[in-house]
C-alpha cells in the first residue's frame, strides 16, 4: 500500500515537472538587459499619425499586440509632425533623466527624414547584427499617400469660378480672378527650413504633374524650368500667400482652413483633418500640369517605421514593427490612404473625396522618390528663394540647383 502511494506521489511530481518544462519552453522569455524586475520590455513608440488615423486606431492595435506578446509593453507618444521631427534629431545631451538615449525606442518616420537620420546614426538596423544578407534594412515602409490640390469651394464660387483649374493656364486665370474679386491669394506654398516635406509637397509635386522627375532625371530639364517660371510668376503677381520661407506645411493647413487662401497642395493623409475643419467647403483635384500634357505624375509620401539606435530592446522592437507591417491594410483603411498598401479601400464614412482621390491615382503615373540629403534640400531652398525674391528665370534656377546637387554629392544621387 505504501509503495502504491509512493508511486502515485512520484507520478504527480513528474507530471508537475513536465508541465513546468513545457511552460518554460513555450512562454517567451523577455528578461533581456534593462527589462526590469517584472521581465517586461517597455518600448516607447513615438508617432505623428493621430490626425490621419484617429486617436483610437493605434491604441487598439497596441492592445492586440500586447495580448499576443505578454512580455512587451508599448507606450504610445503622439506628437505633431514638427514635434516628432524635432525629437528625432535632438542631441542625446538634451534629454532629461538618467537614460538620455532611451527617450523613444520605435519611431514613425516620414520617408523624407530617413537619409538625414542615417547620416546622423540615429537608426538601428532592422535585420539585426547577426543577419548575413550583406545589406542592412533600416526602415519598413507601411503605407503611402499622394499629393493633391485642395481647394475651398465657397471661395471659388464667390469669385465666379464653378470648378478648380485643370491646367496651369487656367490656374493663372483663376488666380487673377480671385485677386480681383475676393482679395484672396490663390495658392499657399510653404518652404520653411523646419519642414522637411516642403520641397516634395510644394515643388516636386508640381514638377511631376508636368511629367518631370527631379530625383531621377535632375533639375536642368525644360519641364522643371517651366514649373519654376510658373511659380515665380505666381509670386511676382502676388498670387501666393506671403511668408513662403517662414511657415511650415502644418501652419499652411491652418491658414487654408481659416480661408486665408483658396488652394494648397497637401497629401491625402490630411484629408480627414481638413474635412473636419472645413466640411462641405473642401474639394480636391489633381495638381495642374501643362495644358497640352496628358497623364500626370506623382511620387507618394510614405509612412515608415524604424528603431532608434539607442533602443535597449531591439528584438522586441522588431517584433512590433513586423506586427505593424502585418496590419498595414488596417492603417490604410483607417487613414483613407491613397494608394496606401496598393489595395483599394473606401472611407468608412463613404466620403466622396476619397473616391475622387482614387480616380486621380488610377489616372496617374507613379514615380519613386526617396528624397535628397539635408544639405541638398538647403541648397535647393536657397536657389528657390533667389527665384522668388529676384528676376531670375526658371531656366537659370534649374541649372544652378543641378550644379549644386552635383557639387554636394548627395546621399541619393540622381540616376
Secondary structure, 3 states (H helix, E strand, C coil): CHHHHHHHHHHHHHHHHHHHHHHHHHCCCCCCCCCCCCCCEEEEEEECCHHHHCCCHHHHHHHHHHHHCCCEEEEEEECCHHHHHHHHCCCHHHCCCCCHHHCCCEEEEEHHHHHHHHHCCCEECCCCCCCCCCCCCCEEEEEEECEEEEEEHHHHHHCCCCCCCCEHHHHHHHHHHHHHHCCCEEEECCCCCCCCCHHHHHHHHHHHHCCCCHHHHCCCCHHHHHHHHHHHHHHHCCCECCCCCCCCHHHHHHHHHCCCEEEEEEEHHHHHHHHHHHHHHEEEECCCECCCCCCCEEECEEEEEEEECCCCCHHHHHHHHHHHHHCHHHHHHHHCCCECCCCCCCCCCCCHHHHHHHHHHHCCEEECCCCCCHHHHHHHHHHHHHHHHCCCCHHHHHHHHHHHHHHHCCCCCCC
